[in-house]
Amino acid sequence: MAIARPTFFTAISGKLGPVEFAQRGITTIIRNAKKPKTKVTPAILEAQRIHAYKIRIWRFMTQTYPYRLQEWQFWAATHPIKNRLGHPRTLSAFQYFMRLYVPREDFPSWTMYTPIDQPRSPLPTTFTASITAPSTFIVTSQFDYSYPMWFETLAYFSPPITPSTNLASLPRHYLGIDSQYYNTLHNSDYTAKCIRLQRGWIPGQQILVTLIGIARHHERSPESTYLVTVAAP
């Protein structure tokens, strides 16, 4: 976006399409805008792979089962989410699908179904996390339910927290998905993935770990958070 002062032709700064304007005193500099450099990391490549996998799931579902698209459209229209300010926001069918599901090996089956007329997945009755420098990352959780069934847990983590960190705008990174039975205390070890994604921590750092549960054909649970202090090896 280019920002012009009252006399447009004497002072302009910013970008306008592929052209960049800059002010050096009373001189206006016009040049081709530079393309931002994106650092390619294992974490970025993993996020791209997950995103591409979800898109393949969606295309398979909507092309093979067109009525599923109508179900997702109805679900998205009748289940608005709230943004960080608490205001309602209606997602598209594709956006809601991307929000609810993560890559799975059995994507042509149950992952296509909307959680219509199903209760929200319960919160974990037990949730702890332990991080030991440089990359050991273990999440312990338990979900109580009335009958045994597979339960999927999605784990996220934040960058290291400082006293000035605004938790409301804190970014988070996808850590992984794990399966467990209801009513069973389960340890999810994400150390191998942290090493593969070159994630590391220093003793004393504080990390916010987020856990979300999804039962089959259920909407995801509310988010549970746990503040972890990185321990020394």
N, C-alpha and C positions, 0 to 999 in steps of 0.2 A: 504494500500500500504506500503510495506517495503522499506526503504531507506538504501542502503549499501554504506559504504565508500570504497575507492579503494581496500583495502584488505578485501574481502568479509567475510572471516571467523573470522576476529578479531573485526569488528565493524558493527553492524546492528541494526536498530531501526525501529519501525512501526509494521504493521500487514501483515501477509501472510496467507490468508485463516483464519482458526480458531486459528492460533498461533500468539502470540504477542511477540515482541522483545523489550527490553529496555536496555539502557546502564547506568551502575553505575560505573563511572570511567573507569577502564580497564576491568571491569566485564560485560559480556553479560548475561542478564536475559531472559530466555525463559519460557513463561507461556501461558495458555489458555486465549484467548481474552475474556474480559468481555463484556457481552451484555449490550448495553446502556439502561438505564431506561427511559421509556416514561411516563410522567405524564399524567394520564387520567383526562381530564377536560370536563365539559359540552360542551364547544366549540368544542373540538376534536371529541366528540361523535356526535355532530350535523353535523360536516363536513363529518364524515364517513357515516352518514345516507344519506346526500345529494348525496354523491358520489355513494353509492349503489343504490339510487333511479334512478340516471341518467343511470347507467349500465343496470338496468331493462328496462328502456325506450328504450335504444339502442337495446337490445336483442329482445324485443317485435317487434320493427320496422323492424329489418333486417330479422327476422324469418317469420313474417307475410307478409311483403311487401318487397321482395328481390330487386325490382327495386328501392326502396328508397336508398338502399346502393349504387347503381351505381350513383344515383343523388348526394349523399353526396361525393362520391369519385371524381366526376367531379368538384363539387364545391370547395373541398379542394385543388385539383390540380391547379385550375385556380384562386384561391384567396389566395396567400401567405400573411402571416402577417409579421410585422417587430418586431424584438427583441429590447431590450433597447438600443442597439448600432445602430439601424436603418438598420440592415441587414435583407434581406428577409428570411423567413423561411416557408417551406411548411409543413403543418400539415397533419396528416392522417385524414380519414373521421371521425373516432371515436373521435379524438382529437378536430376537428372543431365542432362536435356536442356538446361535453362537454363544449367547450368554449362559445358557443352561448346560450345554454339553461340551465335553472334551473328547479328544481322539480315543477311540476304542477299537479293538480288533473285531468285535462283532457288530460293527456299525450298521449293516443292512437289516438288523432285526429290531431290538427293542429301543435303540437310541432314536428311532424315527418318531416314536409316539409322543404326543403332547401330554402333559400331566393334567389333562382335563378331569375335573371332578375328583381329584385326589388330594389328600391333605399334604401339607408341607412336611418335608422330612424333619425329624426331631433334631434338637440341639444335642451335642455330645454331653453325656453325663460326666465323662472324664476327658480332660484335654490338657496335656502338658507337652512341652517341647524342650529339647536340650541340644545345644550347639557347643561343640568343642573345637577350638582352633586346630588346624586351619580350615577343615571342611566337613567334619562329622556333624550330621544333621539328622536327628531322630525325633519323630512325633509320636506320642502315645495317646490313643483315643479309645473311647468306648461309647456305643450307642445302644440304649435300651429300647426294646420294642416287644410287642406281644407275641411275636413268632419269629423263628430264625429265618433270616434272608440275607442275601448279599447286600452290602452297603458300600458305596463308593465315597471316598474322602478326597477332597481337593485341597491341596496345601499351597499357600502363598507366603512369601516373606518380603519384608521391606528392606530398603537400604539402612545402614546404621543410623540410629537416632541420636541427635544432639539436643542439648537443652533448648535450642531455638527452633527445633523441628515443629512444623505445623502438622499435627496428626491428621487433620481433616483433608489435607491435600497430599498426603504421603503416598508416593507411588508404590506399587507392589509388583512382585515378579512371580510368575507361575513356577511352582516347585515340582509338582507331580501329582499323580493320581494313584490311589492304592485301594485294594478291595479287602473287606473284612466282613465277618458275620456280626449280626446283632448280638448284644449281650456278651460280647467277648472283648477283653482288654487286648488291644492290638498295637504293636510297634511298627511304624512305617519308617524304614531306613532310607533316606534320600542321599546318603553320603556319596554313592557311586555317581549319581547324577550331578551333584555339586562339583565333583572332581571333573567330570566330563565337560561341564559348562564353565569350568575355571572359576567357580565361585569360592571365595575364601574370606575368612574373618580373623580379626585380631582379638585376643583376650581383653575383656572389659567392654567391648562394644555391646550395644543393646539393639536387638532385632525384634520387630513385631511380626509374629507368625499368625497367619489367618487360616482357619480350617472351615470348610464347607462340606456338608454331607448331602448325598443324593441317593435316595432309594429308588429302585426301579419303578418307573411310572409315577414318581412323586416329584413335586417341585423341590428345588434345592432348599436346604435349611438356611436359617439366618446365619450370618457370619459370626464365628467365635474367634476372639483374638487372645494371644498370650505373649507377654513381653519376656524375652529371653536375654539373659546376660551371657555372652560368650565366655566359656571357661577355658583355662589354659590346658594344653595337651598333657 
